[in-house]
Amino acid sequence: MVFMALMILIPGAVVLSLLLRAVWITISCYYLTPRRIRRVMAEQGVHGPAPRFLVGNLKDIAVLVKKTTSDDMEVRGHDIVGRLMPHYVLWSKTYGKRFMYWYGSEPRLCLTETNMIKELLSSKYVQITGRSWLQQQGSKHFVGQGLLMANGHSWFHQRRIVSPAFMADRLKSHAGYMVTCTKKMIKSLHDAIATGDDEVEIGGYLTRLTGDIISRTEFDSSYEKGRRMFQLLESLQSLTARSSRYLWIPGSRFLPSRFRREIKEMKVRVERLLMEIIQSSKDGVEIGRSSSYGRGLLGMLLSEAQKKREGFSYSLPLVMDECKTFFFAGHETSALLLTWTVMLLATNPTWQERARAEVEQVCGDDPPSSEHLPKLTLLTMIINESLRLYPPATLLPRMVFEDIKLGDLHIPKGLSIWIPVLAIHHDATIWGEDVHEFNPERFAGRSFALTRHFLPFASGPRNCVGQAYAMMEAKIILAMLLSSFGFAISDNYRHAPINVLTLKPKYGVPVYLRPLRH
């Protein structure tokens, strides 16, 4: 009898213990820790808008952004900070350069002082800063534990393994693929013009092109599979972005919802297509058609997955997360960089002509090669100015996992630091009174003082691993476009930048094309 009573009581005690632990964690995460962090920062003179319980300042931000993005802008107006980050404009005026705000119960410090930013992003803190739990949960079904969302030792090992795919010697071998794919796009544009349609939405063409390039160079895949993959990932991104709006609600990820059901279904479709691409590479080795999995990123990941290392190894799910990360990041961000640059050149004909003259002088009648690219200095300046005005990623987030000293501030464990890249890129005290104008000359003879404030690819050890790939791709595509067409902005263009994870033109970028050579 006593034994039976104990058997009944023990499970009950375990359940009660687990329940009490869950309650304590919830109270700590959603009340005690945020309150402690707020007090520590207030004692150092860092304040911000008063947060609502659980919701934080989410409602304030949503109301402000809805109001500022309801109308289009002037075509030549590049002062977009007030449109996309009205909360930053309001709170920085009210509370100063450093201020706190709250994403649900997650406290965030807005930091714009670039000396402190460089220190934060340096190797000094790389192992004890990274993505917050909220960010990881928000992208769990999108890019999972890929490099973008990895932290600590996992990030270190993943970065070490994928970096060789983007080294200079590998990139040189990709130039031919980039030229071949761009020639196909240019032919498609000529075909569109031949049908009497001199206006094209250039963003769609560039998105398909960058998808084709990364499919071939890094995944040894076909254009068609790359196109399908991007369409699926774009849908998955949209679903996860909408679902993540509710992460601030305690336990929300355990509640059934239409979003979660659709996300799981879309994730299955993405991973099924990825398995087709992965299996194709594996089959080539297994049947002897190929001696390796290939020189691209996928080949390197599959080779690494065969090795059994102590402490860290690539599992198949992690390989798929890495593929999703690089396929989407290398596809969409490159397409956006190119789209915004074409828009800027289409509205600045003098700079367009100067860039075209440089391409003709450097490349002549030949397509651009890896030897030509370092000589395209004016084109590099134009790309940098495009990245300054319209950086694909407008924010850089870092959470601190241990107490740290940053400049004159004590940063407590659990505080998220958000770096408003867009605001820094549009700061007149850094860039001058013409800060909202398209002026690539500001990047002529770059000084160290200037580059400290230029963060389109982040900075430090966690900077964008594909930076050199993106710049090489952009130069080749733009050089070939400039050689083939003159372009002017369409009368139908509506200037309406929006921020949905990345900075996008809401209605695309329609341009008029004038063929220069066939």
VOGU-3710 file (C-alpha; in Angstrom, 3 decimals, decimal comma):
1> mvfmalmili> 0,000/0,000/0,000  2,786/2,403/0,943  4,629/1,522/-2,265  1,523/2,176/-4,372  0,922/5,499/-2,622  4,512/6,554/-3,334  4,119/5,582/-7,008  1,079/7,861/-7,210  2,713/10,738/-5,315  6,070/10,763/-7,154
11> pgavvlslll> 4,660/11,567/-10,637  2,463/14,221/-9,039  5,490/15,756/-7,307  7,463/15,713/-10,561  4,633/17,431/-12,435  4,304/20,034/-9,680  8,062/20,639/-9,718  8,076/21,080/-13,495  5,065/23,381/-13,314  6,691/25,558/-10,636
21> ravwitiscy> 9,898/25,683/-12,686  7,954/26,776/-15,779  6,180/29,486/-13,767  9,496/30,728/-12,345  11,161/30,830/-15,784  8,178/32,724/-17,208  8,197/35,287/-14,385  11,970/35,663/-14,664  12,007/36,052/-18,465  8,972/38,283/-18,809
31> yltprrirrv> 9,229/40,409/-15,663  12,242/40,095/-13,334  15,082/40,090/-15,903  13,652/42,944/-18,045  13,016/44,972/-14,891  16,597/44,407/-13,690  18,047/45,414/-17,067  15,890/48,523/-17,214  17,093/49,571/-13,751  20,779/48,970/-14,598
41> maeqgvhgpa> 20,555/51,067/-17,780  18,524/53,843/-16,108  21,249/54,184/-13,460  23,655/54,920/-16,337  21,377/57,578/-17,796  19,930/55,430/-20,599  16,155/55,781/-20,797  13,392/55,210/-23,309  9,638/55,050/-23,818  7,702/53,314/-21,052
51> prflvgnlkd> 6,910/49,710/-22,038  3,507/48,083/-21,672  3,416/44,725/-19,899  4,293/41,904/-22,346  3,659/44,116/-25,403  6,540/46,514/-24,723  6,628/49,225/-27,420  5,406/47,036/-30,283  2,101/48,872/-30,614  3,830/52,281/-30,659
61> iavlvkktts> 6,183/51,154/-33,435  3,383/49,593/-35,498  1,240/52,753/-35,329  4,152/55,015/-36,322  5,331/52,826/-39,222  1,799/52,383/-40,580  1,388/56,152/-40,668  4,731/56,951/-42,340  4,517/54,217/-44,997  0,939/54,935/-46,061
71> ddmevrghdi> 2,011/57,298/-48,892  4,620/57,160/-51,661  7,732/59,371/-51,656  9,186/61,734/-54,234  11,090/59,733/-56,866  14,395/61,436/-56,109  13,865/61,512/-52,353  16,277/59,280/-50,479  15,551/60,544/-46,949  13,935/57,255/-45,924
81> vgrlmphyvl> 14,834/56,975/-42,223  11,731/58,864/-41,100  9,595/56,642/-43,320  10,989/53,259/-42,269  12,200/54,000/-38,734  9,927/56,763/-37,381  10,277/55,353/-33,866  14,049/55,830/-34,066  13,635/59,452/-35,194  11,136/60,183/-32,408
91> wsktygkrfm> 12,937/58,426/-29,554  16,453/59,575/-30,461  15,194/63,178/-30,352  13,453/62,565/-27,032  16,012/60,411/-25,200  19,287/61,007/-27,046  21,587/58,811/-29,139  21,374/55,951/-26,661  17,911/54,813/-25,720  16,046/51,693/-24,668
101> ywygseprlc> 12,919/50,283/-26,232  11,073/47,013/-25,837  10,161/44,323/-28,342  7,551/42,600/-26,233  9,482/41,782/-23,076  12,897/41,836/-24,812  14,829/44,995/-23,841  16,791/46,576/-26,672  19,474/49,248/-26,587  19,688/51,390/-29,713
111> ltetnmikel> 23,348/52,220/-30,347  24,716/54,544/-33,069  28,178/55,444/-31,703  30,438/53,747/-34,227  33,485/53,433/-31,956  31,372/51,359/-29,556  29,770/49,462/-32,441  33,179/48,447/-33,807  34,192/47,205/-30,355  30,957/45,233/-29,979
121> lsskyvqitg> 31,376/43,594/-33,395  35,082/42,833/-32,875  36,636/39,460/-32,022  36,715/40,579/-28,380  33,023/39,765/-27,939  32,305/37,368/-30,800  31,821/34,312/-28,550  29,590/36,033/-25,974  27,267/37,955/-28,294  24,906/36,720/-30,975
131> rswlqqqgsk> 21,296/36,111/-31,872  18,654/36,309/-29,171  16,228/33,503/-28,356  13,437/35,600/-29,863  15,296/35,946/-33,177  16,146/32,260/-33,313  12,551/31,270/-32,606  11,311/33,699/-35,250  13,456/32,113/-37,951  13,510/28,518/-36,661
141> hfvgqgllma> 11,441/27,186/-39,559  13,020/29,529/-42,119  16,828/29,295/-41,837  16,957/27,249/-38,632  20,441/26,924/-37,129  22,263/28,042/-40,268  25,240/30,406/-39,977  23,045/33,509/-39,802  21,384/32,346/-36,560  24,187/30,307/-34,984
151> nghswfhqrr> 25,938/31,427/-31,794  29,121/30,667/-29,872  31,142/27,566/-30,743  28,566/26,369/-33,294  28,909/29,657/-35,178  32,720/29,435/-35,002  32,803/25,942/-36,545  30,173/26,735/-39,190  31,961/29,921/-40,235  35,288/28,088/-40,512
161> ivspafmadr> 33,749/25,410/-42,710  31,795/27,635/-45,132  34,380/30,437/-45,502  36,552/28,646/-48,113  33,565/28,595/-50,508  33,872/32,382/-50,755  37,669/32,749/-50,932  39,243/34,649/-53,836  40,478/31,593/-55,757  37,023/29,993/-55,681
171> lkshagymvt> 35,315/33,241/-56,689  37,481/33,636/-59,804  36,135/30,338/-61,106  32,570/31,683/-60,728  33,060/34,710/-63,016  32,353/32,678/-66,163  29,063/31,355/-64,741  28,027/34,875/-63,765  28,728/36,175/-67,275  26,878/33,270/-68,932
181> ctkkmikslh> 23,794/33,701/-66,747  23,791/37,485/-67,280  23,964/37,021/-71,059  20,784/34,940/-70,829  19,040/37,704/-68,889  20,163/40,351/-71,383  18,767/38,223/-74,217  15,455/37,993/-72,330  15,408/41,793/-72,016  16,097/42,192/-75,741
191> daiatgddev> 13,279/39,736/-76,480  10,910/41,757/-74,284  11,830/44,965/-76,131  11,404/43,234/-79,509  7,765/42,556/-78,645  7,236/46,309/-78,299  7,548/46,483/-74,518  10,315/48,981/-73,741  9,269/49,146/-70,065  10,332/46,268/-67,814
201> eiggyltrlt> 10,184/45,672/-64,073  13,920/45,178/-63,673  13,738/43,759/-60,140  12,028/40,582/-61,332  14,715/39,948/-63,961  17,516/40,564/-61,460  15,917/38,289/-58,861  15,705/35,433/-61,361  19,288/36,114/-62,449  20,824/36,029/-58,960
211> gdiisrtefd> 18,864/32,849/-58,251  20,245/31,270/-61,416  23,802/32,295/-60,508  23,800/30,995/-56,944  22,050/27,775/-58,024  24,846/27,053/-60,485  27,872/28,325/-58,545  27,117/27,084/-55,026  24,533/24,308/-55,390  25,356/22,702/-58,762
221> ssyekgrrmf> 21,656/22,944/-59,503  19,500/23,963/-62,452  17,830/27,314/-63,029  14,388/25,718/-62,722  15,097/24,160/-59,323  16,669/27,416/-58,162  13,586/29,352/-59,257  11,269/26,963/-57,422  13,459/27,081/-54,321  13,376/30,873/-54,170
231> qlleslqslt> 9,596/30,977/-54,628  9,141/28,510/-51,762  11,627/30,323/-49,507  9,977/33,661/-50,248  6,613/32,224/-49,166  8,198/30,654/-46,084  9,861/33,974/-45,192  6,544/35,803/-45,433  4,769/33,232/-43,253  7,478/33,183/-40,568
241> arssrylwip> 7,642/36,996/-40,513  3,893/37,201/-39,862  3,995/34,398/-37,305  6,908/35,982/-35,383  4,752/39,014/-34,566  3,150/36,916/-31,829  6,315/35,528/-30,245  6,113/38,100/-27,449  3,063/36,230/-26,085  4,253/33,679/-23,467
251> gsrflpsrfr> 3,833/30,131/-24,771  2,554/31,339/-28,157  4,724/28,871/-30,058  2,828/25,992/-28,436  -0,608/27,260/-29,447  -2,220/25,882/-32,631  -2,614/28,437/-35,411  -3,129/28,659/-39,159  0,321/30,256/-39,556  2,099/27,370/-37,833
261> reikemkvrv> 0,260/24,794/-39,921  1,078/26,621/-43,164  4,710/27,110/-42,087  5,163/23,391/-41,423  3,608/22,492/-44,778  5,819/25,004/-46,617  8,918/23,830/-44,740  8,233/20,255/-45,862  8,034/21,417/-49,492  11,292/23,396/-49,180
271> erllmeiiqs> 13,156/20,482/-47,615  11,770/18,009/-50,153  13,203/20,140/-52,978  16,480/20,560/-51,089  16,729/16,785/-50,715  16,354/16,434/-54,493  19,292/18,821/-54,993  21,370/17,138/-52,264  20,602/13,623/-53,504  21,584/14,584/-57,046
281> skdgveigrs> 25,052/15,606/-55,792  25,388/12,452/-53,678  24,278/10,199/-56,543  26,981/11,636/-58,796  29,663/10,466/-56,361  28,059/7,130/-55,502  27,682/5,979/-59,122  31,150/7,223/-60,035  30,033/10,057/-62,307  31,997/12,470/-60,140
291> ssygrgllgm> 34,934/12,106/-57,760  33,669/14,810/-55,387  30,487/16,562/-54,339  31,626/19,680/-56,208  33,570/22,863/-55,450  30,530/24,916/-54,455  29,093/25,453/-51,000  26,822/22,395/-51,158  29,745/20,165/-52,107  31,778/21,433/-49,169
301> llseaqkkre> 28,882/20,886/-46,757  28,265/17,331/-47,992  31,966/16,500/-47,714  31,999/17,883/-44,183  28,896/15,855/-43,269  30,835/12,656/-44,027  33,395/13,508/-41,338  32,713/12,673/-37,726  34,340/15,323/-35,578  34,322/15,547/-31,815
311> gfsyslplvm> 32,206/18,404/-30,504  30,752/19,521/-33,840  29,685/17,893/-37,090  27,250/18,676/-39,883  24,041/16,656/-39,696  21,667/16,498/-42,659  19,177/18,935/-41,016  22,017/21,426/-40,434  23,196/21,051/-44,044  19,656/21,921/-45,147
321> decktfffag> 19,509/24,916/-42,776  22,809/26,158/-44,206  21,526/25,716/-47,761  18,373/27,704/-46,971  20,449/30,435/-45,325  22,849/30,914/-48,217  20,355/30,365/-50,992  18,043/33,044/-49,665  20,673/35,503/-48,398  22,805/35,169/-51,513
331> hetsallltw> 19,784/35,473/-53,753  17,510/38,153/-52,348  20,049/40,591/-50,903  22,083/40,571/-54,140  18,952/41,160/-56,209  17,928/44,076/-53,978  21,384/45,665/-54,190  21,212/45,477/-57,991  17,610/46,700/-58,178  18,241/49,789/-56,040
341> tvmllatnpt> 21,447/50,538/-57,983  19,613/50,405/-61,315  16,960/52,735/-59,880  19,648/55,208/-58,802  21,430/55,090/-62,163  18,113/55,404/-64,010  17,393/58,640/-62,112  20,969/59,949/-62,419  21,863/59,837/-66,140  25,197/61,648/-65,700
351> wqeraraeve> 26,487/58,970/-63,357  25,079/56,293/-65,651  27,089/57,676/-68,575  30,256/57,951/-66,484  29,905/54,342/-65,345  29,270/53,163/-68,909  32,349/55,007/-70,166  34,482/53,315/-67,486  33,160/49,868/-68,424  33,921/50,497/-72,109
361> qvcgddppss> 37,422/51,742/-71,271  38,265/48,808/-68,980  36,480/45,923/-70,722  36,223/47,081/-74,337  34,044/44,636/-76,259  34,813/41,756/-73,894  32,569/40,619/-71,050  33,956/41,575/-67,631  36,475/39,143/-66,161  37,942/38,802/-62,680
371> ehlpkltllt> 40,970/40,772/-63,947  38,766/43,684/-65,061  36,805/44,064/-61,823  39,458/45,779/-59,614  39,810/48,458/-62,312  36,099/49,366/-62,227  36,637/51,891/-59,437  33,793/54,234/-60,404  31,340/51,338/-60,539  32,523/50,240/-57,080
381> miineslrly> 31,849/53,757/-55,759  28,338/53,663/-57,248  27,600/50,271/-55,656  28,856/51,505/-52,278  26,684/54,618/-52,484  23,691/52,425/-53,321  24,465/50,271/-50,266  24,744/53,392/-48,127  21,380/54,807/-49,200  19,527/51,482/-49,430
391> ppatllprmv> 21,281/48,797/-47,327  19,387/45,484/-47,707  19,654/44,919/-43,929  18,616/48,093/-42,091  19,436/46,762/-38,598  22,209/44,722/-36,981  21,147/42,903/-33,790  23,416/41,449/-31,098  22,401/40,043/-27,726  25,010/39,872/-24,946
401> fediklgdlh> 25,162/36,548/-23,095  27,464/37,820/-20,336  27,908/41,177/-18,619  30,334/43,286/-20,670  31,926/46,729/-20,576  31,352/48,674/-23,795  32,909/52,122/-23,865  31,584/53,867/-20,769  28,566/51,559/-20,489  28,045/48,447/-18,410
411> ipkglsiwip> 25,919/46,147/-20,593  24,062/43,532/-18,525  23,578/39,951/-19,649  20,342/39,524/-21,611  20,307/42,989/-23,200  19,872/43,083/-26,975  21,834/45,791/-28,790  20,292/47,009/-32,035  22,445/48,950/-34,480  20,297/51,059/-36,858
421> vlaihhdati> 22,479/50,773/-39,974  20,047/52,819/-42,061  20,115/55,724/-39,588  23,930/55,681/-39,404  24,155/55,663/-43,207  21,868/58,727/-43,330  23,515/60,728/-40,534  24,434/64,223/-41,785  27,045/64,671/-39,043  28,972/61,758/-40,583
431> wgedvhefnp> 28,341/62,067/-44,322  27,715/65,797/-44,766  24,772/67,986/-45,702  24,199/66,070/-48,950  23,636/62,866/-46,958  20,300/62,110/-48,667  21,653/62,699/-52,182  23,165/60,144/-54,541  26,837/61,130/-54,619  29,286/58,254/-55,226
441> erfagrsfal> 32,201/60,713/-55,043  32,036/60,408/-51,260  33,613/56,951/-51,684  36,547/58,201/-53,766  39,753/57,543/-51,844  37,917/56,065/-48,867  39,447/57,005/-45,549  39,365/54,822/-42,443  37,204/57,408/-40,699  34,539/56,977/-43,383
451> trhflpfasg> 34,528/53,194/-43,546  33,952/52,992/-39,775  30,436/54,264/-40,445  29,723/52,043/-43,477  28,057/48,800/-42,384  26,103/47,175/-45,248  27,901/43,867/-44,641  28,258/44,333/-40,852  31,801/44,301/-39,465  34,246/42,140/-37,560
461> prncvgqaya> 34,378/38,316/-37,476  30,598/38,010/-37,974  30,556/40,170/-41,091  28,850/38,860/-44,231  30,853/35,835/-45,371  29,570/36,343/-48,934  30,604/40,012/-49,209  33,251/39,453/-51,912  30,855/37,172/-53,835  28,102/39,830/-53,746
471> mmeakiilam> 30,416/42,631/-54,909  31,864/40,530/-57,717  28,403/39,513/-58,896  27,093/43,098/-58,746  30,015/44,485/-60,772  29,705/41,846/-63,502  25,935/42,230/-63,868  25,942/46,044/-63,792  28,874/46,260/-66,212  27,050/44,041/-68,712
481> llssfgfais> 23,765/45,941/-68,274  25,502/49,282/-68,824  27,168/47,942/-71,981  23,876/46,644/-73,364  21,253/49,248/-72,437  20,588/52,812/-71,532  17,910/52,986/-68,865  15,594/55,653/-67,508  13,063/55,440/-64,718  9,515/54,728/-65,883
491> dnyrhapinv> 6,722/57,251/-65,415  4,924/54,400/-63,637  7,591/54,039/-60,938  6,277/54,614/-57,421  8,974/55,337/-54,856  7,807/53,423/-51,791  10,630/51,671/-49,903  9,396/49,157/-47,323  11,195/47,042/-44,761  10,102/43,392/-44,587
501> ltlkpkygvp> 13,227/41,783/-43,103  15,055/43,436/-46,006  14,695/46,864/-47,649  12,544/46,488/-50,780  10,787/48,660/-53,376  7,107/48,024/-52,622  5,964/48,249/-56,257  9,158/47,117/-57,972  11,355/49,245/-60,240  9,955/49,660/-63,777
511> vylrplrh> 12,481/51,200/-66,192  12,584/52,147/-69,867  15,332/50,278/-71,732  17,152/51,511/-74,844  19,346/48,864/-76,538  22,920/49,981/-77,209  24,294/46,858/-78,853  23,082/43,412/-79,835
//
